[in-house]
Amino acid sequence: MINIVLFGKPGAGKGTQAEFLKEKYNLTHLSTGDIFRFNLKNDTELGKKARVFMDNGELVPCEVTTAMLIDEVKKHPDTAGFLFDGYPRTINQAEALDKFLPTIGSSVTATIALEADDEILVARLLERGKTSGRADDQDEEKIRVRYQEYNEKTAPLIGYYKEQNKFHAVNGIGTIEEITERLTSVIDNL
Ligand SMILES: Nc1ncnc2c1ncn2[C@@H]1O[C@H](COP(=O)(O)OP(=O)(O)O)[C@@H](O)[C@H]1O
């Protein structure tokens, strides 16, 4: 089983690249953002718990997110591996994943970060907000909160995975194809 964590700031292009990578490596793509948005749209219990946080650009509490993620993983017992997109986003979540995966005989294979400067990313998010209908992409203040959340809670994961020798970074600026190429060259060399 190969488990890849796609890592990057809001707007870094994780979702776009995940679409290509899941096909190429036959992986199950789990995007916590997408799963939350599905639950919001369908007004499920989970959606009700997540809504305020998401609408404000804050992280949903870890207990809620981790329980959801583990449920999703368990739905795919026969997969060749997972492409985690948007999870883990805190040290607490990374530890939870490192505890859970061995219970299914697995582990994180590698974390790959898509790197880009904040100004480029904020501009991308505002552009996406014009068409995506995502409330959290339409308001600079909410985008700012998401970057603050990233810097405080998610950035420490870089050190966490570096210590495990599992951290790889690629330049996230370029055409979609160029970036896919960079990611596949990392994965093919794992
Ligand atoms: N692992 C997570 N932990 C907590 N909250 C999360 C997580 N993943 C997604 N969310 C919630 O869903 C929102 C949107 O997620 P996502 O689409 O991945 O965002 P972005 O485009 O900012 O990277 C986040 O701002 C957060 O509220």
The ligand as a Gaussian input file, in Angstrom:
#p B3LYP/6-31G(d) Opt

LIG

0 1
 N       -7.780000      18.257000       8.233000
 C       -8.650000      19.239000       8.538000
 N       -8.775000      19.637000       9.821000
 C       -9.643000      20.593000      10.147000
 N      -10.417000      21.232000       9.269000
 C      -10.339000      20.878000       7.975000
 C       -9.448000      19.855000       7.534000
 N       -9.580000      19.700000       6.188000
 C      -10.510000      20.602000       5.800000
 N      -10.980000      21.312000       6.865000
 C      -11.992000      22.390000       6.829000
 O      -12.452000      22.551000       5.489000
 C      -12.082000      23.836000       4.959000
 C      -11.764000      23.728000       3.466000
 O      -10.784000      22.739000       3.235000
 P       -9.971000      22.696000       1.848000
 O      -10.886000      22.693000       0.709000
 O       -8.965000      21.578000       1.947000
 O       -9.235000      24.102000       1.957000
 P       -8.139000      24.907000       1.188000
 O       -8.597000      25.151000      -0.208000
 O       -8.123000      26.138000       2.025000
 O       -6.857000      24.142000       1.273000
 C      -10.909000      24.285000       5.848000
 O      -10.750000      25.680000       5.864000
 C      -11.369000      23.718000       7.201000
 O      -12.393000      24.498000       7.788000

